[in-house]
Amino acid sequence: MKKISKFLSLATVMISISAGALAQVSANATASATIISPITITNASDMNFGNIAVSTAPGTVVLPATLAPVRSATGGCTLPATAGTVSAAAFTVTGQTGFTYSISLPASASLTGPGTPMTANAFVSTPTVAAGGLLTGGTQTLYVGATLNVAAAQTAGAYTTATAFTVTVNYN
């Protein structure tokens, strides 16, 4: 009987050890990462509203975000036949081919010159902020336009931003 009791005790210990060993299992995994090209943006050309004539009433000049923008004027602003240099700002965005990116535009920019400062606002872009951009072939041109607010009887002369406005892009 002692032999059976010892045998049962030994069997119980063995079963306990075996059950514990079966409760713990392991698996292996690897880790990886892919470093992509950083997104960059560089200025290709500056924004220029061109020549503007103004009367005694305030007005605006709208500059679309295209390669060859066709301006429009409201209020006391007119656009003379001698347009001067007219261009939307253009930026070259580069990065990882096939990736999309978001666009952030400034709220406003101040143009100073011989008279009352003028404000450019209502910035727009092509591609649009809502759609974002796509780096087909790893590059895309981003055009930026805006609306220039001109005061009544604005003093004649050249106006420019004292501080450049910032356009920001970021991978989605």
SEVODO-982835 format. One record per residue: x, y, z of N, C-alpha, C in turn; residue in three letters; residue number from 1. Coordinates in Angstrom, 2 decimals, always signed. Each point is the difference from the previous one (the first is absolute). Example, Ala and Ser with C-alpha at 12.3 -4.5 7.8 and 13.67 -1.06 7.14 Angstrom:
2
[[+13.19 -5.69 +7.80] [-0.89 +1.19 +0.00] [+0.90 +1.20 +0.00] "ALA" 1],
[[-0.35 +1.05 -0.72] [+0.82 +1.19 +0.06] [-0.77 +1.09 +0.73] "SER" 2],
end
This chain:
172
[[+0.81 -1.16 +0.00] [-0.81 +1.16 +0.00] [+0.87 +1.25 +0.00] "MET" 1],
[[+1.12 -0.07 +0.72] [+0.91 +1.12 +0.03] [+0.54 +0.25 -1.40] "LYS" 2],
[[+0.26 -1.10 -0.72] [+0.53 +0.14 -1.35] [-1.02 +0.69 -0.90] "LYS" 3],
[[-1.24 -0.37 +0.15] [-1.05 +0.59 -0.84] [-0.16 +1.47 +0.35] "ILE" 4],
[[+0.05 +0.32 +1.27] [-0.14 +1.38 +0.45] [+1.15 +0.86 -0.53] "SER" 5],
[[+1.23 -0.54 +0.06] [+1.15 +0.73 -0.52] [-0.13 +0.18 -1.51] "LYS" 6],
[[-0.48 -1.07 -0.65] [-0.16 +0.05 -1.44] [-1.03 +1.06 -0.40] "PHE" 7],
[[-1.13 +0.04 +0.74] [-1.03 +1.00 -0.29] [+0.50 +1.41 +0.27] "LEU" 8],
[[+0.78 +0.18 +1.05] [+0.57 +1.32 +0.30] [+0.95 +0.44 -1.10] "SER" 9],
[[+0.84 -0.93 -0.45] [+0.94 +0.29 -1.08] [-0.75 +0.30 -1.30] "LEU" 10],
[[-1.04 -0.74 -0.29] [-0.80 +0.20 -1.21] [-0.69 +1.36 +0.04] "ALA" 11],
[[-0.50 +0.38 +1.16] [-0.66 +1.30 +0.15] [+0.98 +1.13 -0.25] "THR" 12],
[[+1.20 -0.10 +0.54] [+1.04 +1.02 -0.21] [+0.35 +0.07 -1.49] "VAL" 13],
[[+0.15 -1.11 -0.66] [+0.37 -0.04 -1.42] [-1.10 +0.62 -0.86] "MET" 14],
[[-1.24 -0.31 +0.32] [-1.12 +0.58 -0.76] [-0.04 +1.51 +0.21] "ILE" 15],
[[+0.24 +0.47 +1.22] [+0.01 +1.44 +0.29] [+1.08 +0.71 -0.79] "SER" 16],
[[+1.19 -0.60 -0.04] [+1.12 +0.59 -0.75] [-0.33 +0.01 -1.49] "ILE" 17],
[[-0.55 -1.09 -0.53] [-0.35 -0.08 -1.42] [-1.08 +1.00 -0.34] "SER" 18],
[[-1.00 +0.18 +0.83] [-1.09 +0.93 -0.25] [+0.53 +1.43 -0.02] "ALA" 19],
[[+0.92 +0.32 +0.90] [+0.60 +1.34 +0.03] [+0.82 +0.26 -1.24] "GLY" 20],
[[+0.70 -1.00 -0.48] [+0.84 +0.17 -1.19] [-0.86 +0.21 -1.23] "ALA" 21],
[[-1.15 -0.64 -0.08] [-0.88 +0.14 -1.15] [-0.75 +1.33 +0.01] "LEU" 22],
[[-0.14 +0.67 +1.12] [-0.73 +1.27 +0.08] [+0.80 +1.17 -0.56] "ALA" 23],
[[+1.29 -0.11 -0.12] [+0.84 +1.09 -0.49] [+0.59 -0.39 -1.35] "GLN" 24],
[[-0.28 +0.84 -1.03] [+0.56 -0.24 -1.33] [+0.57 +1.31 -0.51] "VAL" 25],
[[+0.85 -0.06 -0.99] [+0.66 +1.21 -0.52] [-0.07 +0.03 -1.52] "SER" 26],
[[+0.13 +1.20 -0.54] [+0.10 +0.20 -1.45] [+0.97 +1.15 -0.23] "ALA" 27],
[[+0.58 +0.06 -1.17] [+0.97 +1.05 -0.32] [-0.57 +0.94 -1.07] "ASN" 28],
[[+0.44 +1.25 +0.01] [-0.38 +0.99 -1.01] [+1.21 +0.85 -0.31] "ALA" 29],
[[-0.04 +0.63 -1.16] [+1.08 +0.93 -0.36] [-0.57 +1.41 -0.04] "THR" 30],
[[+0.85 +1.00 +0.03] [-0.40 +1.40 -0.11] [+0.64 +0.57 -1.26] "ALA" 31],
[[-0.72 +0.92 -0.65] [+0.55 +0.64 -1.19] [-0.50 +1.43 -0.09] "SER" 32],
[[+0.65 +0.80 -0.79] [-0.40 +1.38 -0.25] [+0.51 +0.41 -1.37] "ALA" 33],
[[-0.71 +0.91 -0.64] [+0.42 +0.54 -1.28] [+0.13 +1.51 +0.14] "THR" 34],
[[+1.16 +0.51 -0.25] [+0.24 +1.44 +0.05] [-0.30 +0.55 -1.39] "ILE" 35],
[[-0.89 +1.00 -0.06] [-0.36 +0.59 -1.29] [+0.71 +1.34 -0.18] "ILE" 36],
[[+0.03 +0.47 -1.22] [+0.61 +1.30 -0.29] [-0.76 +1.08 +0.75] "SER" 37],
[[+0.69 +0.95 +0.60] [-0.70 +1.08 +0.69] [-0.73 +0.87 -1.02] "PRO" 38],
[[-1.13 +0.56 +0.39] [-0.72 +0.91 -0.87] [+0.67 +1.37 +0.07] "ILE" 39],
[[+0.14 +0.66 -1.15] [+0.60 +1.33 -0.04] [-0.86 +0.92 -0.84] "THR" 40],
[[+0.12 +1.28 +0.24] [-0.68 +1.02 -0.80] [+0.99 +1.13 -0.25] "ILE" 41],
[[+0.12 +0.40 -1.26] [+0.89 +1.11 -0.35] [-0.76 +1.00 -0.86] "THR" 42],
[[+0.35 +1.27 +0.16] [-0.63 +1.06 -0.78] [+0.51 -0.04 -1.43] "ASN" 43],
[[-0.92 -0.08 -0.97] [+0.37 +0.04 -1.41] [-0.24 +1.39 -0.59] "ALA" 44],
[[-1.03 +0.71 +0.49] [-0.24 +1.39 -0.41] [-0.90 +0.69 +1.01] "SER" 45],
[[+0.16 +1.30 +0.11] [-0.76 +0.80 +0.95] [-1.34 +0.46 -0.58] "ASP" 46],
[[-0.90 +0.38 +0.89] [-1.32 +0.50 -0.38] [+0.13 +1.46 -0.42] "MET" 47],
[[-0.68 +0.36 -1.11] [+0.01 +1.38 -0.46] [-1.38 +0.32 -0.56] "ASN" 48],
[[-0.66 +1.00 +0.58] [-1.34 +0.41 -0.44] [+0.04 +0.87 -1.25] "PHE" 49],
[[+1.18 +0.44 -0.42] [+0.13 +0.81 -1.21] [-0.42 +1.44 +0.22] "GLY" 50],
[[-0.23 +0.71 -1.10] [-0.40 +1.42 +0.04] [-1.49 +0.11 +0.33] "ASN" 51],
[[-0.32 +0.93 +0.90] [-1.38 +0.21 +0.44] [-0.26 +1.50 +0.01] "ILE" 52],
[[-1.12 +0.42 -0.59] [-0.43 +1.40 +0.09] [-1.12 +0.06 +1.04] "ALA" 53],
[[-0.01 +1.07 +0.79] [-1.00 +0.11 +1.07] [-0.65 +1.38 -0.05] "VAL" 54],
[[-1.30 +0.02 +0.29] [-0.74 +1.26 +0.03] [-0.14 +0.46 +1.45] "SER" 55],
[[-1.01 +0.79 +0.26] [-0.22 +0.49 +1.36] [-0.82 -0.99 +0.83] "THR" 56],
[[-0.25 -1.17 -0.52] [-0.72 -1.04 +0.75] [+0.95 -1.19 +0.24] "ALA" 57],
[[-0.16 -0.68 +1.11] [+0.83 -1.19 +0.24] [-0.41 -1.13 -0.94] "PRO" 58],
[[+0.89 -0.97 -0.14] [-0.32 -1.14 -0.86] [+0.91 -1.18 +0.29] "GLY" 59],
[[-0.13 -1.02 -0.82] [+0.83 -1.20 +0.15] [+0.49 -0.46 -1.36] "THR" 60],
[[+1.11 -0.73 +0.03] [+0.50 -0.69 -1.18] [+0.17 -1.46 +0.41] "VAL" 61],
[[-0.66 -0.90 -0.76] [+0.05 -1.43 +0.29] [+0.99 -0.64 -0.97] "VAL" 62],
[[+0.97 -0.69 +0.56] [+1.04 -0.69 -0.77] [-0.19 -1.51 +0.20] "LEU" 63],
[[-0.46 -0.72 -1.05] [-0.21 -1.44 +0.16] [+1.32 -0.77 +0.12] "PRO" 64],
[[-0.10 -1.21 +0.49] [+1.17 -0.87 +0.21] [+0.21 -0.88 -1.22] "ALA" 65],
[[+0.52 +0.60 -1.08] [+0.24 -0.73 -1.24] [+1.34 +0.42 -0.59] "THR" 66],
[[+0.45 -0.75 -0.99] [+1.26 +0.30 -0.67] [-0.05 +1.36 -0.69] "LEU" 67],
[[-1.10 +0.31 -0.69] [-0.16 +1.29 -0.69] [-1.29 +0.64 +0.50] "ALA" 68],
[[+0.04 +0.61 +1.19] [-1.23 +0.50 +0.62] [-0.62 +1.17 -0.77] "PRO" 69],
[[-1.31 -0.02 -0.09] [-0.77 +1.11 -0.57] [-0.66 +0.70 +1.17] "VAL" 70],
[[+0.47 +1.22 +0.29] [-0.49 +0.75 +1.15] [-1.41 +0.52 -0.23] "ARG" 71],
[[-0.67 +0.32 +1.10] [-1.28 +0.71 -0.05] [+0.03 +1.09 +1.05] "SER" 72],
[[-0.76 +1.08 -0.26] [-0.01 +1.15 +0.92] [-1.43 +0.34 +0.38] "ALA" 73],
[[-0.15 +0.52 +1.22] [-1.30 +0.46 +0.48] [+0.14 +1.40 +0.58] "THR" 74],
[[-1.14 +0.66 +0.20] [-0.01 +1.30 +0.66] [+0.75 +1.04 -0.81] "GLY" 75],
[[+0.84 +0.77 +0.69] [+0.74 +1.09 -0.62] [+1.26 -0.42 -0.73] "GLY" 76],
[[+0.27 -1.29 -0.12] [+1.20 -0.48 -0.69] [-0.32 -0.33 -1.46] "CYS" 77],
[[+0.89 +0.38 -0.89] [-0.07 -0.42 -1.39] [+1.35 -0.56 -0.40] "THR" 78],
[[-0.01 -0.79 -1.06] [+1.22 -0.66 -0.46] [+0.38 +0.58 -1.35] "LEU" 79],
[[+1.07 +0.82 -0.06] [+0.39 +0.62 -1.27] [+0.47 -1.03 -1.02] "PRO" 80],
[[-0.02 +0.41 -1.28] [+0.45 -0.89 -1.08] [+1.47 -0.38 +0.18] "ALA" 81],
[[+0.80 +0.90 +0.52] [+1.39 -0.32 +0.32] [-0.01 -0.66 +1.38] "THR" 82],
[[-0.07 -1.33 -0.03] [-0.24 -0.76 +1.22] [+1.21 -0.05 +0.94] "ALA" 83],
[[+1.21 +0.19 -0.53] [+1.19 -0.19 +0.82] [+0.23 -1.48 +0.20] "GLY" 84],
[[+0.77 -0.34 +1.00] [+0.26 -1.41 +0.32] [-1.14 -0.52 +0.86] "THR" 85],
[[-0.66 -1.04 -0.49] [-1.10 -0.62 +0.74] [+0.35 -1.47 +0.18] "VAL" 86],
[[+0.07 -0.45 +1.25] [+0.30 -1.42 +0.24] [-0.48 -0.43 +1.38] "SER" 87],
[[-0.56 -1.21 +0.03] [-0.29 -0.63 +1.28] [+1.34 -0.47 +0.56] "ALA" 88],
[[+0.08 -0.14 +1.30] [+1.22 -0.58 +0.58] [+0.03 -1.47 -0.43] "ALA" 89],
[[+1.18 -0.50 -0.28] [+0.15 -1.40 -0.38] [+1.05 -0.64 +0.90] "ALA" 90],
[[-0.28 -1.21 +0.43] [+0.89 -0.75 +0.87] [+0.19 -1.40 -0.59] "PHE" 91],
[[+1.19 -0.54 +0.14] [+0.27 -1.38 -0.41] [+0.00 -0.86 +1.26] "THR" 92],
[[-0.91 -0.97 +0.03] [-0.10 -0.93 +1.12] [+0.61 -1.32 -0.45] "VAL" 93],
[[+0.94 -0.52 +0.77] [+0.63 -1.29 -0.33] [-0.08 -0.92 +1.21] "THR" 94],
[[+0.01 -1.29 -0.30] [-0.06 -1.00 +1.07] [-0.16 -1.39 -0.58] "GLY" 95],
[[-0.56 -0.88 +0.79] [-0.16 -1.40 -0.38] [-1.06 -0.16 -1.08] "GLN" 96],
[[+0.36 -0.63 -1.11] [-0.92 -0.23 -1.12] [-1.26 -0.70 +0.47] "THR" 97],
[[-1.15 +0.54 -0.43] [-1.30 -0.60 +0.30] [-0.60 +0.41 +1.33] "GLY" 98],
[[+0.73 +0.72 +0.82] [-0.53 +0.43 +1.29] [-0.84 +1.27 -0.17] "PHE" 99],
[[-0.97 +0.19 +0.89] [-0.80 +1.21 +0.01] [+0.48 +0.92 +1.11] "THR" 100],
[[-0.36 +1.28 -0.12] [+0.42 +0.97 +1.01] [-1.09 +1.04 +0.23] "TYR" 101],
[[+0.04 +0.60 +1.18] [-0.92 +1.08 +0.34] [+0.67 +1.34 -0.24] "SER" 102],
[[-0.83 +1.02 -0.16] [+0.49 +1.35 -0.31] [-0.58 +0.96 +1.03] "ILE" 103],
[[+0.85 +0.87 +0.55] [-0.45 +1.07 +0.91] [+0.41 +1.33 -0.60] "SER" 104],
[[-0.98 +0.90 -0.11] [+0.23 +1.33 -0.58] [-0.10 +1.06 +1.08] "LEU" 105],
[[+0.62 +1.15 -0.21] [-0.10 +1.07 +1.01] [-1.40 +0.61 +0.03] "PRO" 106],
[[-0.34 +0.64 +1.09] [-1.28 +0.70 +0.11] [+0.07 +1.33 -0.75] "ALA" 107],
[[+1.15 +0.67 +0.09] [+0.15 +1.29 -0.66] [+1.48 +0.38 -0.10] "SER" 108],
[[+0.26 +1.01 -0.82] [+1.34 +0.56 -0.13] [-0.16 +1.49 -0.23] "ALA" 109],
[[+0.89 +0.78 +0.55] [-0.05 +1.45 -0.13] [+1.02 +0.48 -1.03] "SER" 110],
[[-0.48 +0.80 -0.95] [+0.88 +0.59 -1.01] [+0.19 +1.47 +0.36] "LEU" 111],
[[+1.24 +0.40 +0.16] [+0.29 +1.39 +0.37] [+0.70 +0.70 -1.15] "THR" 112],
[[-0.18 +1.32 -0.02] [+0.61 +0.82 -1.05] [-0.14 +1.46 +0.38] "GLY" 113],
[[-0.15 +0.86 -0.99] [-0.04 +1.44 +0.29] [-1.31 +0.46 +0.67] "PRO" 114],
[[-1.04 -0.78 -0.04] [-1.28 +0.40 +0.59] [-0.47 -0.96 +1.05] "GLY" 115],
[[-1.30 +0.01 +0.24] [-0.62 -0.89 +0.97] [+0.32 -1.45 -0.33] "THR" 116],
[[+0.39 -0.81 +0.98] [+0.26 -1.42 -0.29] [-1.26 -0.68 -0.57] "PRO" 117],
[[+0.20 -0.95 -0.87] [-1.09 -0.79 -0.57] [+0.10 -1.41 +0.55] "MET" 118],
[[-1.15 -0.67 +0.09] [-0.03 -1.35 +0.52] [-0.37 -0.98 -1.11] "THR" 119],
[[+0.79 -1.06 -0.11] [-0.37 -1.12 -0.86] [-0.58 -1.07 +0.93] "ALA" 120],
[[-1.17 -0.53 -0.36] [-0.62 -1.05 +0.81] [-0.77 -0.94 -0.92] "ASN" 121],
[[-0.82 -0.83 +0.56] [-0.77 -0.99 -0.77] [+0.93 -0.79 -0.93] "ALA" 122],
[[+1.10 -0.48 +0.56] [+0.97 -0.77 -0.78] [-0.65 -1.28 -0.52] "PHE" 123],
[[+0.35 -0.37 -1.23] [-0.49 -1.22 -0.64] [+1.18 -0.73 -0.62] "VAL" 124],
[[-0.18 -1.29 -0.27] [+1.10 -0.75 -0.60] [-0.53 -1.01 -1.02] "SER" 125],
[[+0.89 -0.39 -0.89] [-0.23 -1.10 -0.94] [+1.22 -0.89 +0.10] "THR" 126],
[[-0.14 -1.25 +0.49] [-1.23 -0.63 +0.46] [-0.58 +0.71 +1.21] "PRO" 127],
[[-1.28 -0.23 +0.25] [-0.68 +0.70 +1.08] [+0.38 -0.55 +1.37] "THR" 128],
[[-0.23 +0.82 +1.00] [+0.25 -0.42 +1.38] [-0.88 -1.20 +0.34] "VAL" 129],
[[-1.27 +0.04 -0.44] [-0.94 -1.08 +0.32] [+0.44 -1.33 -0.60] "ALA" 130],
[[+0.49 +0.03 -1.25] [+0.39 -1.24 -0.68] [+1.40 -0.45 +0.38] "ALA" 131],
[[+0.89 +0.94 +0.27] [+1.40 -0.33 +0.25] [+0.71 -0.36 -1.30] "GLY" 132],
[[+1.28 -0.30 +0.12] [+0.80 -0.30 -1.18] [+0.36 -1.46 -0.10] "GLY" 133],
[[+0.46 -0.39 -1.19] [+0.45 -1.36 -0.27] [+1.35 +0.08 -0.70] "LEU" 134],
[[+1.00 -0.65 +0.56] [+1.35 +0.05 -0.54] [+0.19 -1.06 -1.08] "LEU" 135],
[[-0.59 +0.24 -1.17] [+0.16 -0.88 -1.14] [+1.42 +0.19 -0.52] "THR" 136],
[[+0.75 -1.06 -0.07] [+1.40 +0.12 -0.42] [+0.87 +0.69 +1.04] "GLY" 137],
[[-0.53 +0.19 +1.21] [+0.78 +0.58 +1.10] [+0.02 +1.51 +0.03] "GLY" 138],
[[-0.77 +0.67 -0.89] [+0.01 +1.47 -0.02] [-1.34 +0.53 -0.46] "THR" 139],
[[-0.33 +1.22 +0.41] [-1.20 +0.68 -0.46] [+0.20 +1.50 +0.17] "GLN" 140],
[[-0.55 +0.77 -0.94] [+0.02 +1.46 +0.12] [-1.26 +0.44 +0.72] "THR" 141],
[[+0.16 +0.83 +1.01] [-1.09 +0.53 +0.81] [-0.10 +1.50 -0.30] "LEU" 142],
[[-1.17 +0.44 -0.50] [-0.21 +1.42 -0.29] [-0.84 +0.62 +1.11] "TYR" 143],
[[+0.32 +1.25 +0.36] [-0.71 +0.70 +1.07] [-0.41 +1.38 -0.50] "VAL" 144],
[[-1.29 +0.31 +0.13] [-0.54 +1.31 -0.33] [-0.63 +0.62 +1.23] "GLY" 145],
[[-0.53 +1.22 -0.15] [-0.62 +0.69 +1.14] [-0.83 +1.18 -0.51] "ALA" 146],
[[-0.65 +0.66 +0.93] [-0.76 +1.22 -0.29] [+0.73 +1.17 +0.64] "THR" 147],
[[+0.27 +1.04 -0.79] [+0.66 +1.21 +0.50] [-1.07 +1.05 +0.28] "LEU" 148],
[[+0.01 +0.52 +1.21] [-0.95 +1.03 +0.42] [+0.67 +1.37 -0.12] "ASN" 149],
[[-0.55 +0.83 -0.89] [+0.60 +1.29 -0.34] [-0.87 +1.12 +0.59] "VAL" 150],
[[+0.63 +0.94 +0.67] [-0.72 +1.12 +0.61] [-0.42 +1.01 -1.07] "ALA" 151],
[[-1.01 +0.79 +0.32] [-0.42 +1.08 -0.88] [+1.17 +0.97 -0.19] "ALA" 152],
[[+0.21 +0.45 -1.23] [+1.07 +0.95 -0.32] [+1.36 -0.48 +0.52] "ALA" 153],
[[+0.27 -1.29 -0.12] [+1.29 -0.58 +0.44] [+1.14 +0.77 -0.67] "GLN" 154],
[[+1.01 +0.35 +0.76] [+1.15 +0.74 -0.52] [+0.72 -0.84 -1.05] "THR" 155],
[[+0.35 +0.63 -1.12] [+0.72 -0.69 -1.08] [+1.40 -0.41 +0.48] "ALA" 156],
[[+0.48 -1.12 -0.49] [+1.33 -0.47 +0.34] [+0.04 -1.51 +0.12] "GLY" 157],
[[+1.19 -0.52 +0.24] [+0.19 -1.45 +0.14] [-0.23 -0.41 +1.45] "ALA" 158],
[[-0.72 -1.10 +0.18] [-0.30 -0.56 +1.32] [+0.49 -1.45 +0.03] "TYR" 159],
[[+0.52 -0.41 +1.13] [+0.47 -1.37 +0.15] [-0.15 -0.45 +1.45] "THR" 160],
[[+0.06 -1.28 +0.23] [-0.07 -0.50 +1.37] [+1.36 +0.22 +0.68] "THR" 161],
[[-0.02 +0.54 +1.20] [+1.23 +0.19 +0.76] [+0.52 -1.35 +0.48] "ALA" 162],
[[-0.92 -0.89 +0.30] [+0.32 -1.36 +0.42] [-0.70 -0.96 -0.95] "THR" 163],
[[+0.74 -0.94 -0.53] [-0.57 -0.98 -0.93] [-1.10 -0.80 +0.68] "ALA" 164],
[[-1.04 -0.35 -0.74] [-1.05 -0.84 +0.56] [+0.42 -1.47 -0.11] "PHE" 165],
[[-0.54 -0.82 +0.88] [+0.43 -1.40 +0.10] [-1.09 -0.95 -0.49] "THR" 166],
[[+0.41 -0.93 -0.86] [-0.86 -1.10 -0.44] [+0.65 -1.28 +0.55] "VAL" 167],
[[-0.80 -0.83 +0.64] [+0.51 -1.21 +0.64] [-0.63 -1.25 -0.62] "THR" 168],
[[+0.81 -1.02 -0.22] [-0.49 -1.29 -0.46] [+0.46 -1.08 +0.97] "VAL" 169],
[[-0.79 -1.08 +0.08] [+0.34 -1.08 +0.91] [-0.62 -1.28 -0.54] "ASN" 170],
[[+0.71 -1.12 +0.11] [-0.56 -1.27 -0.42] [-1.29 -0.28 +0.76] "TYR" 171],
[[-0.96 -0.61 -0.70] [-1.23 -0.46 +0.66] [+0.28 -1.30 +0.72] "ASN" 172],
end
